[in-house]
Amino acid sequence: MAKIKVKTHSGTKKRFSLTGTGKVKFQHANKRHRLISKDHKAKRLARGTAYASKANIEAIKANIPYK
């Protein structure tokens, strides 16, 4: 019997990427619109990319098996 293919979760593949060393990289939220009303500190902290915590890496990688 052939092994069944696992479907990739569409939302996960759009939001996360894997680095060469296996870390899970993502973009911070809340930087798209209505930025005038948001605190300067919140906008600054949401700048750039970050890495997922060890507690979430296994679940994220299970959703993007072929990446």
Backbone bond lengths (Angstrom), bond angles and torsions (degrees), N, CA, C in turn:
res aa  C-N    CA-C-N  psi(-1)  N-CA   C-N-CA  omega(-1)  CA-C   N-CA-C  phi
1 M - - - 1.450 - - 1.522 110.85 -
2 A 1.314 114.28 140.09 1.462 119.65 178.03 1.524 110.50 -82.39
3 K 1.298 114.87 148.89 1.455 119.85 178.95 1.529 109.20 -74.86
4 I 1.318 116.69 139.65 1.458 121.74 -178.90 1.525 109.37 -75.73
5 K 1.340 115.81 136.91 1.460 119.90 176.97 1.526 109.75 -72.79
6 V 1.339 115.50 144.61 1.454 121.67 178.56 1.519 107.70 -96.81
7 K 1.334 116.78 132.52 1.457 119.99 179.22 1.524 110.14 -76.98
8 T 1.329 115.42 138.81 1.451 121.90 176.38 1.517 108.75 -80.04
9 H 1.325 116.84 136.64 1.459 121.57 178.19 1.530 109.12 -76.84
10 S 1.337 117.44 119.33 1.463 122.32 -173.10 1.521 112.76 -61.45
11 G 1.328 117.38 -41.30 1.458 120.28 -179.84 1.517 112.17 -65.94
12 T 1.328 116.22 -37.13 1.459 120.59 -179.38 1.518 111.61 -69.61
13 K 1.328 117.05 -41.05 1.469 118.94 -177.87 1.524 111.94 -67.95
14 K 1.339 117.60 -24.92 1.463 121.15 178.00 1.522 112.09 -80.02
15 R 1.322 117.41 -27.94 1.463 121.42 -172.35 1.521 115.18 -99.13
16 F 1.324 117.66 -23.26 1.458 120.63 -174.84 1.523 110.97 -125.99
17 S 1.348 115.54 150.55 1.461 120.81 173.08 1.522 107.96 -137.25
18 L 1.322 115.27 154.15 1.460 120.41 -179.21 1.518 109.90 -101.04
19 T 1.329 116.70 139.99 1.452 121.31 175.68 1.529 108.69 -86.88
20 G 1.298 116.40 174.25 1.449 121.31 179.74 1.511 113.43 -64.16
21 T 1.327 116.82 -28.59 1.461 120.77 -179.26 1.527 112.42 -90.41
22 G 1.354 117.63 -0.08 1.450 120.99 176.60 1.517 115.42 97.05
23 K 1.334 117.18 4.36 1.461 119.59 176.54 1.527 109.30 -74.54
24 V 1.327 116.46 156.54 1.463 122.02 178.87 1.529 108.18 -105.67
25 K 1.332 115.78 118.80 1.454 121.93 -175.62 1.527 109.78 -106.34
26 F 1.340 116.89 143.03 1.458 120.73 178.52 1.522 110.77 -147.93
27 Q 1.317 116.05 162.31 1.455 123.63 178.08 1.529 108.26 -94.95
28 H 1.320 117.03 139.55 1.464 120.70 178.79 1.524 111.02 -64.62
29 A 1.321 115.54 153.24 1.466 121.70 179.69 1.527 110.55 -88.41
30 N 1.333 116.11 173.09 1.466 125.44 173.74 1.520 114.34 67.20
31 K 1.331 117.24 38.26 1.467 120.58 176.44 1.529 111.89 -126.83
32 R 1.326 118.76 23.75 1.461 120.73 -173.95 1.526 114.26 -101.14
33 H 1.315 117.19 -45.99 1.469 119.02 -175.33 1.524 109.35 -150.29
34 R 1.341 115.79 168.87 1.462 123.62 -177.98 1.522 111.24 55.74
35 L 1.307 116.89 45.33 1.463 121.05 -175.72 1.530 112.87 -80.41
36 I 1.337 117.49 -18.62 1.470 120.40 -179.98 1.523 110.70 -65.07
37 S 1.324 116.15 -39.29 1.462 119.82 -176.01 1.528 113.29 -82.31
38 K 1.306 117.62 -5.03 1.463 120.30 -177.82 1.525 111.54 -92.28
39 D 1.307 114.64 149.50 1.457 122.09 -178.63 1.528 110.42 -64.96
40 H 1.342 117.04 143.76 1.469 121.56 -179.73 1.531 111.08 -60.46
41 K 1.313 115.91 -39.04 1.464 119.83 -179.04 1.529 111.24 -65.75
42 A 1.315 116.62 -40.02 1.465 120.69 179.46 1.524 110.72 -64.78
43 K 1.324 116.69 -40.19 1.472 120.70 178.97 1.526 110.98 -67.66
44 R 1.332 116.35 -37.73 1.453 120.34 -179.89 1.529 111.25 -68.15
45 L 1.329 116.59 -40.91 1.462 120.39 179.91 1.527 112.04 -69.52
46 A 1.333 116.83 -24.93 1.464 120.83 -179.58 1.527 112.24 -85.68
47 R 1.318 116.93 -0.31 1.464 121.54 -178.87 1.528 110.57 -74.06
48 G 1.312 115.68 145.60 1.457 119.80 174.31 1.513 114.43 76.56
49 T 1.327 115.04 -165.86 1.456 121.28 -177.50 1.527 110.21 -110.29
50 A 1.321 115.29 166.26 1.465 121.49 178.66 1.520 108.44 -143.69
51 Y 1.313 115.78 172.52 1.455 121.74 179.49 1.524 109.75 -112.52
52 A 1.313 116.46 141.53 1.460 121.89 -179.49 1.523 110.07 -68.12
53 S 1.319 115.39 151.20 1.463 120.33 179.67 1.528 110.20 -73.06
54 K 1.310 115.49 160.02 1.468 121.06 -178.32 1.525 111.70 -61.36
55 A 1.333 116.91 -28.95 1.458 120.91 -178.90 1.529 112.07 -67.54
56 N 1.334 117.87 -26.79 1.463 121.53 -175.17 1.524 114.31 -103.45
57 I 1.314 118.24 -12.59 1.470 121.67 -173.70 1.527 111.76 -59.38
58 E 1.307 117.83 -44.50 1.468 121.33 -176.58 1.529 111.52 -62.42
59 A 1.322 117.27 -42.13 1.466 121.47 -179.89 1.520 111.33 -67.97
60 I 1.330 117.33 -39.23 1.472 121.17 -179.67 1.520 110.06 -67.51
61 K 1.328 116.89 -44.53 1.464 120.06 -179.42 1.523 112.05 -65.22
62 A 1.328 117.45 -29.54 1.461 120.69 177.54 1.517 111.02 -67.83
63 N 1.327 117.16 -27.23 1.462 121.51 179.83 1.520 113.55 -83.76
64 I 1.331 117.45 -18.01 1.477 121.23 177.13 1.521 108.91 -125.81
65 P 1.333 117.70 70.50 1.462 121.43 -171.65 1.531 114.49 -68.72
66 Y 1.314 119.60 -26.20 1.462 120.72 -173.96 1.509 113.16 -105.91
67 K 1.330 118.17 14.33 1.446 121.69 -178.57 1.505 111.04 -94.03
